[in-house]
Amino acid sequence: MNRDIKNTIEESFKNGTTLTKLIYINLGIFLAVNLAIAILSLFNIDSSWMDYLMLPAHVGTLLHRPWTIITYMFLHEDFVHILFNVLMLYWFGRLFLQYCSQHDLVGVYILGGLAGGATYIIAYNLFPRFENQVLFSQLLGASAAVMAITIAIAALAPNQTVRLFMFGDVKIKWIALVSVAVSIIQIKAENAGGELSHIGGAIAGYIFAIRYKKGDNITEWINKIIHRVVNLTKGIGGRPNMKVTYTKENDQEYNYRKKQENEEIDRILDKIKSSGYESLSDDEKGKLFGKKR
């Protein structure tokens, strides 16, 4: 690889947003996997080793490959599949970051992937239709994770519009509804497992948005785990671990803070009534959705 291109990619990844990193990770894994498949095929080695990265529907197999609940959501084999997922992630990820933080984006991506994987496994072990398929069925792709982000932003800002090719400006809520409807209808088709995972991701994204509006971020535990893993790897690499301390409020301090927050929300709502939502600053929008910027 040309050194300038390599340096450009490294700088873009290092200094880019979390959205940029997620896209690069998906593309990087796609290229690495397909390069490995191509090289190994020269030695008549098939791609069965990918089974150890895909999510198995069979619970017994999953217990021997627990890491696949994470690896599957970054894994793609087909070019059209990853192209569609990356484009959806880019479009709706950018909109998501207008209302939520970069940490929230990672949290919803992982949450959607986990929910999609869980829905897939439960369905294949519950419904009679799949009883002859459960032993050899496997799931891969970021579709459930991307669906979670799409539905989350649609629930947070349903009337936000995007330009959709020949259709012109379309409200996100209609895109979200069509996406979910298509997945439900396509359950009867060959890729039933993938469509079921989409529905699981959609449910996770919707629950995130509803709770987020109420000031409850259900992805905090995911980011805490990620931070611990990152700090652990830094510690192993010889760097000091990050130490985080928490200060507990007493009842008086808590009540005063909540009173101030409620008064600020009332002021923002009055501003919307008089001047419209677009008159809000980024900081006010963040406070409206229960997030500190």
N, C-alpha and C positions, 0 to 999 in steps of 0.2 A: 504493500500500500504506500502511495506517495506520502512522504513525511508531512507535507503541508496539510494534506487531507486528514491524515491521522491526528495531527495537532489540533486542527479545527474541530474534529469530532470530540476529542478529549476535552477541549475547552468548552464546547457547547454542552457536553454532558455535565462537566464539573460546575459550570456557572448557570446552567439552565434551570428552569422551574422543575418541580416534581413531575408535572405533566410531560415535559421533555424527557426526563429520566425514565418514566414509565414506557414511553414510546420507544426510546433507545433500547431499553431492556428487552421488550418484546421483539423488536427487529433484530437485535443482536443474537438472541436465542434462536430465532427463526433461521438466520443465516448460518449459525454454528451447527445447528442440528442438521440442516439440509446439506451442508458441506460434509459433515461426518457421514451422512447416508450415502452421498455420492462417492466419497473416497472408499468407504467400506464395501460398496457394491463392486468395486474393481477386484476385490478379493473374495467375491461371492459370499459376503457376510450380509445377511438381511437386516432389516431395521427392527427386529423383535426387541432389541435393547430399549427401545422407546416405551415399551410396556411399563418400565420402571419409573417413567415420568408422567404417564397418563393416570387419570383417576379411575380405578376399577369400580364397577357397580357391586361386585361381590364383596360382602363385608369381611369374609375370611381373608381374601387377598389384600384388602385395604389395611387390615391389621398388620400385615407383613410389609406394607409400603405406605406408612402413615404420611410421609412427606409429600405424597402425590396430591393431597388436598390443597397444597400450595403450588407445586410445580405445574400442575395441569393448566392453571389459569395464565401461564406465561408461554405456553407451548402451542405452536402451530406447525402444520405440515404443508398445508395448501396455500399458495400465493394469494388467491382471491380471498380466502378466509382472513388472513392476516391483514390484507389491504383494507378490507371492509372494517375490521375491528379497529385498526389504527386510525382510519379516517373518522370513525364515530368517536373514538377516544379523544382525538384532537379537537373536533368540533364542539362536543358537549363538555369536554374537560375544560376548555377555555371559558365557556359560559359558567361552569360550576365555580371556577376560581374568581368570578365576579362577586359571588355571594358567600363563598366559604374559603377556608385556608388551604394551603398546599398539603398540610398534614391531614386535613379532612378528605382531600382527594384520594390520598393513599388509603386512608381508613375505609372509605366507601368502596374503593376498588377491591380491597381484600375482603371486606364484608360481603360484597356482592358475589365474589368468587366462592367464598365459603358457603353462603346460602344456596347458590346455584348448585354446588357440588353436593350439599346435603339433600337438596330436593331431588336431584338425580338419583342418588343412592336409595333414598327412601322409596321413591316411586318404583324403581326397578325391583326392589325387594318386597313391595306391597301389592302391586297390581298384577293380576293373572296374565295379562298380555305379555309381560316380560319374563315369565318364569323360565322360558327356554333360552333366554338371552343373557340372563344375569351373570352367568359364569364367565362369559367372554366379552362382555360389553365394557367399553372404556370411554372416558370423556377427555377432551382436550380443547383448549381455546379460551380466549379472554372474553367471550361474548357475554357471559353472566355478569362479570365484573363491569364491563362497559354498559350493560343494560342498567345496572344499579346506579351508575353515574347519570345516565340519561333520565331515568325516572326520578332520581333525587332532584335534579335541577328543574324538571318539569313540575314537580310538586312545590318547589320553593318559589319558582317564578313562572307560573303556568302561562302567562300572557306575553312572556318574552318572545320575540319573533326572530326567526332565522331565515335567510334566503335559501330556498331549496330548489335549485336548478330551474326547471320549466314552471314550477308552481309559484314562484315568487316568494314573498314573505309569508311564512307560516308560523303560527303560534306553536311553542314547544309542546303544549299539552296535547295537541292533535298528533304530533309525531310520536309522542309517548303512547297514546292510546292505540294508534295503528300498530306500533311495534309489539305491544302486548297482545293485541287481537290476532296478529299474524302468528305469533308464537303459540297461542292457544289453538288456533285452527290447524297449525302444522303438527300438532301432537300426533295426529293420525298418520302422518307421513313417515318416511324411513328414518329421519333424524329426530325421532321422538325424544331421545335423551337430551340432545342439545336444546330442544325447545323447552323442555321441562326445566333445565338449568336456567334458561332465560327468565322464566317465570319466577323462579326462586330469587334470582338477582333483582328482578323488578320489585318484588315484595320487600326485599332488604332495603333498596333505595328509597322506596316510599316510606317505610317505617323510620329510616334515618331522617328524612325531611320533616316528617310530622313531629318527631321528638326534638329535632333541632330548632324548630320554630318555637318550641316551649322551653328552650334553653338547656336541653338535655342532649349531649353528644354521645351517642351509643357506640362510637368508634374509638373513644378514648383508650379503651383497654388494648386495642390493636396497636395504636401508636406507642403506648407504654412498652409493649412487648418489643416492638421494633427498636425503640430507643435502648432498651436493655441489651438487645442482641448487638446493636452497633457499639455500645459502650464496652460490651464484653470483648468484641473483636479488637477494639482499640487497646483494651487492657492487655490482651494476648500479644498484640503487636508492640508492646513496650510503652504505650502511651497511657497516661493516667486516666482512669475512669472518671466520667462526669458524676459529680455528686449533686443530687437534687434534694433540697429541703423544703418542707411545707410548713406554713405558719397557720395554726388553727385560730379562727376568729371566736371571740366570745359572743354571747347572744346579743348584747347591745351593739357591738360592731357589725354583726351580721344584719340586724334589723335596720340599722342606719344605712348600710350599703344597699340593701334591697329597696329601701324607700327612695334613695337617690336614683337608682336604676329605673324604678317604676315612673318617677317623675320625668326622667329623660325620655322614656318610651312614650309617655303621654304627650310630651312636647313634639316628638317626631311625628306621632300620629296626627296631631293638630296641623303640623306643617304639610303633611300629605293632603289633608282635607282642603287646605287653603291654596297650596301651590302644586300639588300633584307629586307622585312618587319620584319623577325624574329630577325634582328639585333637591333631593337628598344628596348629601355628600357620601363618599365611600364609607367614612367613619360612621355616619348615621345609619346607612344601610346595614353595616355590620352589627351595630347595636340593636337594630330592629329585629335581626334574626338571632339575637342572643349570643353574639360572638365578639370577643375583644380583638381588635386588629393590632 
